[in-house]
Amino acid sequence: MPKPKTKILLNPKAHAQVTLSEYVTAIAWSPQDKSLAAATASGEVAMINTAIASSNLQTLQEPTELAVNCLAFSADGRWLAAGGQSGKIQVWDLAANPRAIAATIDVGNTWIEHIQWHPTRPEFAFGLGKYVQVWSAATLDIVTTLHFEQSTVLAIAWHPSGDYLTIGGDRGVKNWSCADWYEDPIIFEFPTAAAKILWNSSGNYLVCSTLDNLVVVLQWLGTDFDPSPWRMQGFPGKIRSFDWSTHPSPLLASASGADVVIWERHADLNVGWEGEVIKGHNNMVGHVAFDSTSNYLASADANGRVAIWHNNGEWLQALETPMSEITALQWQGRKLAAANGDGDVMIWTESSQGKGFR
């Protein structure tokens, strides 16, 4: 096991920790303040004020015994949307005093698996079987309905410009222009299904994981995808997580089995993307995430281990956690939040040593 360096980035002991009713299914940082939202397998939705060490907890939704699968803030932090097994999406207006549900979207018996807010507008996209709908908080109404056709929608991602909405499923991805929802989408076909998708921050690359354990990187040329994608293979199992750095020439981190790989595009286009495997886990890694500077990478596994790495793959430190599977992991600046299968939500803050890091 790697030994920690003398300097550390985060205080190993959590600055704040709260315990919710059940397995935590999702967490999300507010983009505008120090609040963290969390949801559970029992349907609970709560807001945590992370500025307070005792963690002031506000329950937005009591347990319903129906899991909340996804949770997301709007870009301006005013709206919080949550959906799951109930077939309903609840949208809270956090500017209201007290915070209140502004809308409930009822889709019947369909589970809600994906909610993605537009990068700038108060609109979110959500999956509905073979369809994706876009809902506006400005009008409290549906903007458009898109038909993926080939299969149930498996993944949704907005292009960082906000000009396109990308949907993944069986046989590839489809890219719709927000300027004209009725225009035919740009299609990139795979022989298998795109299970997860994520744009990098500049919108030049879209990474997709497939059901046959490949990672495919597509280059966006402005109006279409380059017809020759890069394919990475040889993973020990399902690709459970990936994340992009924000560098001009971005790094890509992926997790499969107990392995974390950091990928970098080679200057020679014929070489493609080169990966370095970093070893610090002995159980399945479910989450990887770069911090806001992209100088550091966090990874978390089924044993409850959370590790911090330099972006070159060099080991930095481990954090103190209960021994339970990490179910969610997310940075905000130099704060890191994680949650686990026992309902614990933990927040770590920057150490005095970490303030010297760049």
VENHUDA-V931394 format. One record per backbone hydrogen bond with DSSP energy under -1.0 kcal/mol. CO is the residue of the C=O (numbers start at 1). NH is the residue of the N-H. E is the energy in kcal/mol with one decimal. If there is no record, write none. Layout:
BEGIN
co = (CO,CO)
nh = (NH,NH)
e = (E,E)
END
This chain:
BEGIN
co = (9,12,16,18,23,26,28,34,35,36,37,38,39,39,40,40,42,42,44,45,45,46,47,48,48,49,52,56,58,61,67,70,72,74,78,79,80,81,82,83,83,84,84,87,89,90,91,91,92,93,100,103,105,114,116,121,122,123,124,125,126,128,129,130,131,132,133,134,134,135,136,136,141,144,146,148,155,157,159,163,164,165,166,167,168,168,169,169,172,173,174,175,176,180,186,188,193,196,198,200,204,205,206,207,208,209,209,210,214,215,216,217,218,219,224,230,232,241,243,251,252,253,254,255,256,257,259,260,261,262,263,264,268,268,272,274,276,278,284,287,289,291,295,296,297,298,299,300,300,301,301,305,306,307,308,308,309,310,314,316,317,322,325,328,330,332,335,336,337,338,339,339,340,340,343,344,345,346,347,347,348,349,351,353,354)
nh = (351,320,347,345,41,39,37,50,30,48,28,46,25,26,43,68,64,65,40,60,61,38,58,36,50,52,55,49,47,45,85,83,81,77,94,74,92,72,90,69,70,87,112,107,105,82,102,103,80,100,93,91,89,127,125,123,137,118,135,116,133,131,153,148,128,146,126,143,144,124,140,141,136,134,132,150,168,166,162,178,159,176,157,174,154,155,172,194,169,188,167,186,165,183,175,173,211,209,207,203,220,200,218,198,216,195,196,213,210,232,208,230,206,226,221,217,215,255,253,245,263,243,261,240,259,285,256,278,254,276,252,274,271,272,266,264,262,260,302,300,298,294,311,291,309,289,307,286,287,304,326,301,319,299,316,317,297,313,310,5,308,324,341,339,337,335,332,348,330,346,327,328,24,343,20,340,18,338,15,16,336,11,355,356,357)
e = (-2.3,-2.6,-2.3,-2.9,-2.5,-2.5,-3.2,-2.2,-2.6,-3.0,-2.2,-2.6,-1.8,-1.3,-1.5,-2.1,-2.4,-2.9,-1.8,-2.4,-2.2,-2.4,-2.9,-2.4,-1.0,-1.2,-1.9,-2.5,-3.1,-2.0,-2.6,-1.9,-2.8,-1.6,-3.3,-2.4,-3.0,-2.3,-2.5,-1.6,-2.1,-1.4,-2.1,-3.3,-2.7,-2.0,-3.1,-1.5,-1.7,-1.3,-3.0,-2.5,-2.4,-1.0,-3.0,-2.2,-3.3,-3.6,-3.0,-2.6,-2.2,-1.8,-3.1,-3.0,-3.3,-3.4,-2.3,-4.0,-1.0,-2.3,-1.4,-1.1,-2.9,-2.3,-2.3,-2.0,-2.7,-3.1,-2.5,-2.9,-2.5,-3.0,-2.4,-2.4,-2.6,-1.5,-1.6,-2.7,-2.1,-2.5,-2.7,-2.7,-2.3,-1.6,-2.9,-2.3,-1.3,-2.1,-2.6,-1.4,-2.9,-2.3,-3.1,-1.9,-3.1,-2.9,-1.1,-1.5,-2.2,-3.4,-2.7,-2.3,-2.5,-3.0,-3.1,-2.6,-2.4,-2.2,-2.9,-2.5,-3.8,-1.9,-2.4,-2.0,-2.1,-3.4,-2.2,-3.2,-2.4,-2.1,-2.2,-2.9,-1.5,-1.4,-3.5,-2.4,-2.3,-1.2,-1.9,-2.1,-3.0,-1.2,-1.9,-2.3,-2.7,-2.2,-2.7,-1.7,-1.4,-1.5,-1.9,-1.9,-2.2,-2.2,-2.2,-1.6,-2.5,-2.2,-3.1,-1.4,-3.1,-1.9,-1.7,-1.9,-2.9,-1.9,-2.7,-2.9,-2.6,-3.2,-2.5,-1.2,-1.9,-1.5,-3.2,-1.8,-2.1,-2.3,-2.3,-1.5,-2.1,-2.6,-1.1,-1.7,-1.9)
END
